[in-house]
Amino acid sequence: MQPLNAAYSWRGDAGVPEFDDAGSLTVMDATCGLCARGATWIARNDRAGAFRIIPVQSPLGAGLLRHFGMDPDDPLSWLYLEDGLGYSSLDATVRVGCRLGGRWRVLEALRVIPKPLRDAAYALVARNRYKIMGRADLCAMPDPDVQRRLLR
């Protein structure tokens, strides 16, 4: 699993607003039901409180995605930043599981699947996420653990 960039490469990008980039950061669609469930899953399992969530629809989220060559309007665009490095697709999900630790390290098993197949499976779910899980408003979720983690 290769990162998408050199560490903290966005710091010199005028298209990315300045922000506190310490810790683990996820950039996800704030209108996606699957993403909202993912944010809740992270909030419930991140005992250290290290994860923060950035909506794709925010200037920061859109700027980070563009920095990594992703389209904020493309359903395949989700990004995980860890130690200044960016990961996407199922690679990002595996990294999140590893960072959460415990039973979630089982997600590492996905690494045995060849990358083209992992990416194809991710793309299939991502393109159909609204059909599968519906829509949600991540930024309006009443869960205080999710709200505390949001960077807008």
C-alpha positions in Angstrom: 0.0 0.0 0.0 1.8 3.0 -1.3 0.8 6.5 -0.1 -0.4 9.0 -2.6 2.1 11.7 -1.7 5.2 12.8 0.1 4.5 13.5 3.8 2.5 16.7 4.4 2.8 17.8 0.8 -0.4 19.8 1.1 1.2 22.4 3.4 2.7 24.2 0.4 -0.5 24.0 -1.7 -2.3 27.4 -1.9 -5.5 25.4 -2.8 -5.6 23.8 0.6 -6.7 26.1 3.5 -4.4 26.0 6.5 -5.5 23.6 9.2 -4.3 21.6 12.2 -3.1 18.5 10.4 -2.1 16.5 13.4 -3.6 13.0 13.9 -5.6 10.9 11.6 -7.9 12.7 9.1 -10.7 11.3 6.9 -12.2 13.2 4.1 -15.6 11.8 3.3 -18.9 12.7 1.6 -21.1 14.4 4.2 -24.3 13.5 2.3 -23.7 9.8 2.0 -25.4 7.3 4.4 -22.5 4.9 4.1 -20.0 7.6 5.0 -22.1 8.8 7.9 -22.1 5.2 9.3 -18.4 5.1 8.7 -17.9 8.3 10.7 -20.0 6.9 13.5 -18.0 3.6 13.4 -14.7 5.6 13.6 -16.1 7.8 16.5 -17.2 4.7 18.5 -14.0 2.8 18.0 -11.4 5.5 18.2 -10.8 5.4 22.0 -7.8 7.7 21.7 -9.8 10.4 20.0 -7.2 10.8 17.3 -9.5 10.8 14.2 -11.0 13.9 12.7 -13.5 14.0 9.9 -13.5 16.5 7.0 -16.5 16.8 4.8 -15.7 16.6 1.1 -18.2 19.5 0.6 -16.1 21.9 2.8 -13.4 24.1 1.2 -10.8 22.1 3.2 -12.1 18.7 2.1 -12.4 19.7 -1.6 -8.9 21.3 -1.5 -7.3 18.2 -0.1 -9.0 16.0 -2.7 -7.9 18.2 -5.5 -4.4 18.3 -4.1 -4.3 14.5 -4.4 -5.7 14.6 -8.0 -9.2 13.6 -7.0 -12.5 15.1 -7.9 -14.7 16.2 -5.0 -17.8 15.4 -7.1 -16.6 11.9 -7.9 -18.2 9.2 -5.7 -14.9 7.3 -5.7 -13.1 10.1 -3.8 -12.5 9.4 -0.2 -9.2 10.1 1.5 -7.5 9.1 4.7 -4.5 11.0 5.9 -2.1 9.4 8.4 1.2 10.8 9.5 1.1 13.3 6.7 0.5 10.6 4.0 -2.6 10.1 1.9 -4.4 6.9 1.1 -7.6 6.2 -0.8 -10.0 3.4 -1.8 -9.9 0.2 0.2 -6.3 1.0 1.1 -7.6 3.8 3.2 -10.1 1.5 4.9 -7.4 -1.0 5.7 -5.2 1.8 7.2 -8.1 3.1 9.3 -8.7 -0.5 10.6 -5.0 -0.8 11.5 -5.0 2.6 13.3 -8.1 1.7 15.3 -6.4 -1.6 16.3 -8.0 -4.4 18.1 -10.5 -6.5 16.2 -10.4 -3.9 13.3 -7.0 -5.1 12.3 -8.8 -7.9 10.6 -9.3 -5.5 7.7 -5.6 -6.1 6.9 -6.8 -9.4 5.4 -8.0 -7.3 2.4 -4.3 -6.7 1.5 -4.2 -10.3 0.1 -6.6 -9.3 -2.6 -4.8 -7.9 -5.7 -5.0 -4.1 -5.8 -7.0 -4.0 -9.1 -9.7 -6.2 -7.6 -9.7 -4.2 -4.3 -10.1 -1.0 -6.3 -12.9 -2.5 -8.5 -14.8 -3.7 -5.5 -14.5 -0.3 -3.8 -15.6 1.5 -7.0 -18.7 -0.8 -7.3 -19.8 0.1 -3.7 -18.9 3.8 -4.0 -20.8 4.3 -7.2 -23.9 2.7 -5.7 -23.6 4.0 -2.1 -26.7 6.1 -2.2 -28.7 3.1 -3.5 -27.2 0.8 -0.8 -27.3 3.1 2.2 -29.3 6.2 1.2 -28.4 9.8 2.0 -27.6 11.4 5.3 -26.3 14.7 6.6 -23.1 14.0 8.4 -22.8 17.6 9.6 -26.3 17.5 11.2 -25.8 14.1 13.0 -26.8 14.3 16.6 -24.0 12.1 17.7 -21.7 14.3 19.8 -18.7 12.1 19.2 -19.0 12.6 15.4 -19.7 16.4 15.8 -16.6 16.9 18.0 -14.4 15.3 15.3 -15.7 17.4 12.3 -13.4 19.9 10.7 -15.4 22.3 8.5 
